[in-house]
Amino acid sequence: AQKITQTQPGMFVQEKEAVTLDCTYDTSDPSYGLFWYKQPSSGEMIFLIYQGSYDQQNATEGRYSLNFQKARKSANLVISASQLGDSAMYFCAMREGEGTGGFKTIFGAGTRLFVKA
Amino acid sequence: EAQVTQNPRYLITVTGKKLTVTCSQNMNHEYMSWYRQDPGLGLRQIYYSMNVEVTDKGDVPEGYKVSRKEKRNFPLILESPSPNQTSLYFCASSLWGTSSTGELFFGEGSRLTVL
């Protein structure tokens, strides 16, 4: 069954340090996309980064990078040089069925990140 | 401004009183979806739509209905709300196709309380 697992309910990081948020997934579909979204305390959902299952290189977007290990089925988010504004809930998500036209997206339970000054 | 608009943002209702949460997007996106967010469970997909008149169930469709009569609108209908439908609801849309990563654009959320 399709599943996204985020094993860290909460994490602390010192400002300016890097932090890795874990995400593992399970799917039998060979074609899928992996996403990370940020939810600040204000509640909106913000797209951060995308990795396609056939992409050879890890995705990067500014201070965000996705450490994609396909064989291990992991898609960890790395935030470099943490800022106070990075304090938020982070969700890993997977969209399956891209090869067949399906578009079901599932989310993990989330990791709440606290950045300390 | 490109956006997904949900209404109402906050609603308190009583068990059994039919309600509709509207969702509209101005980005000409084919794909639209509804999620509910509950503590410790992340976001769970209720229904999604690939295009006009094309809808499909997500993981938690029980107690909900949707329709997609126009490309821009995707209302969520609770015919007979129950307390276990108390939640934060998000509508989202995205492009569909190989030319897009298909990231979701979310509305601001609708907090629903069923007494």
Interface residues (C-beta under 8 A of the other chain):
Chain A: I4 Q6 G33 F35 Y37 G43 E44 M45 F47 Y50 G52 F91 A93 R95 E98 G101 F103 K104 T105 I106 F107 G108 A109 G110
Chain B: Y31 S33 Y35 G40 L41 G42 L43 R44 Q45 Y48 M50 D56 G58 D59 L88 F90 A92 W96 T101 G102 E103 L104 F105 F106 E108 G109
